């Protein structure tokens, strides 16, 4: 797929069900309810990005500015459909959000990753290099303590501090 044919834009509520279907096609991502995806596309549109080719949603980043620290953008989920993989779309989406004027104060990027999600580890390690920022890993939610053995441990990955990202 030609990355230049993919448009990045803020999500709109009409993307909600397409996001629900995209995430289902992107294991090992956790699926959320369709209502949650609608909220991600509506309430969190300023902190997310939709990647479309024509009328098809081929990528999505959801996230939010951390309520306790507006210098932190927490990336909830990065989804790239199989048809759009291999062209650097995930990193392009992350950069596009960090370049927004409302993100000038953001100095840290956080996310959570399970130990076996090699694609996410690769993406965020590469992003830390690009931002020329340190990367730290700590347990966020433990498999036994928080998930009662029903989900793998989620590690908090923290990148930063970094300078604001410009055009």
C-alpha positions, 0 to 999 in steps of 0.5 A: 500500500502506498503510504501517500494515499493514506489520509490522517485526520482527527476521528469522528463518531462515524468512525466508531464501528469501523474502529471496532471492526479494525481492532477485531482484525488486529490481534493481539489487540484487546477489543473494546465495546463498540460504545467504547470505540464510539467514545474514543472517536468522539470524546477523545478525537483531539488526542487520537488519529484515524488513517483512511484510504478512500472510505476505509479505516486502515489505521487508528491511534487512540489516546488521551492526555493524562488527567493527573499530568497534562505533559503525558500523552497516554497511547491507549491503542495503535491499530494498523490493518494488515492492508496498511502494514509495512509502510511506517503508518503506526509511527506516522500516526503517532508523530501526527498527533504529537505535532498538533499545537495542543500537544506543545506541552507534552513531554512524555509518551506512555503506553502499556504493552504485554510482553509478547507484543513484539510489534508494539515493543518495536514501534515504541522503542523506535519512537523513543530513538526518533524522539531522542528520549529515554525509555523506561519499563515498569509493571503497570497491571500485573497478571495475577494481582490485577487481572486474576490470571486472565490477561498477561501483565501490562508493562507501562512504557514511558518515553521522555522527556522529549522536546515538542515535536514540530512540523 
